[in-house]
Amino acid sequence: MKKYVYLLAILTLACSCRQNDSLYSYENVNANLDQYLTDKTVSVTVPSGSIAVVTMGENSADTMAIISTSQDIVVPKYVTPNIDYVYATTTASKSFTRANVVDASLYSQLEKNKNANYWQVLAFEDSKNGDYDYNDLILHNRFILYNNNDLNIAIHPVALGATKTINFGYEVYKKSGSTYTYIGGDEIKDVRKSLFLDQSNSGFINTESYQRHYDGYTYTKTFSNCTGNLSDYCVVSYITTGDNSEKIYAINNENAKSVDLFDTNGRPYALVLHGVSTTGYKQYYNGKTSTVGLDWFQYPMEQVRIDDCYDFNSWLQAGDNLDKHIKSGAKVFDVNDNSRLSKAGVAARIYEVASPFILVTDWQ
């Protein structure tokens, strides 16, 4: 924790916090939890004899699900997904108004690759007495449930703005109504070495400047026999620091009533962000403009509080994309900076990963 830098800022914040503002009332934080949640479920009805392809972004650049049964899928809270249907035969019922494609070869290909997935960005404080920069640990995670009932969790490291040792963990639950059943999890010791692949034990990574790019994930784990839909599963993330076993949990709905998620100012210890960008990143592929990167969080640079970058209060009240509330001249990390090269020698933005996804095993 960079206490020597932020002592005055913390004291100022403590003196100026709005004790009567319900958004920051410690007693009412559970009632306000929904304001911090940035995902939602959308019900997708799939007609008999078809496969639904659920996408988002300009020209449907990001595929969220390929499914043949009606189900709920997880999408960013501020996104209306696109849904198209692919039929194997011309005799299938086509009562839906969206684009219906009859293509037996495409249907067969999609049938083999059915899945549902989503990305999230985690932005942690490394202490329960935080400095509100939310860059002590930034992870870009992907969850995907395959057709064979394998649930895969992949972690893409982005930034580490802490000098203390941070351990990252997660718990996976399957929900049925209001009941949550624990099915597994993992704890990753010393993320500097294990996720960021840095053995130096000192210095910040990608919070003062763009130092390192990771072509893909540096951790992956698969849970088998995960029947049902991806929306049935919840991943609750947390960190511990050093030898301290106390868990600092990220925002979630699953254990909100049983663990501490907020500090005494009503601020979460970690943000969980989906679809926070309004415009994303434009890329050109096959002659078309596509939008990706809707989850890319422009996090504060080192020694900068998030309140100096975003109007946090207006974001919570408006309930829309976080980047609509960025302040003029905000000192945030430029997520479109492509000054670093990937291992393949290609200019890469910090959140970009290779396609198909690869496992990164060395410090580039």
Buried (B, 14 or more C-beta within 10 A) or exposed (E): BBEEEBEEBBEEBEEEEEEEEEBBBEEBBEEBBEBBBBBBBBEBEBBEBBBBBBBBBBEBBBBBBBBBEEBBBBBBBBBEBBBBBBBBEEEBEBEBEEEBBBEEEBBEEBBEEBBBBBBBBBBBBBBEEBBBBBBBBBBBBBBBBBBEEBBBBBBBBBBBBBBEBBBBBBBBBBBEEEEBEEBBBBEBEBBBBBBBBBEEEEEBBBBBEBBBBBBBBBBEBEBEEBEBBBBBBBBBBBBBBEEEEEBBBBBBBBBBEEEBBBBEBBBBBBBBBBBBBEEBBBBEEEEEEBBBBBBBBBBBBBBBBBBBBBBBBEBBEEEBBBBBBBEEEBEBBEBBEBEBEBBEEEEBBBBBBBEEBBEBEEEE
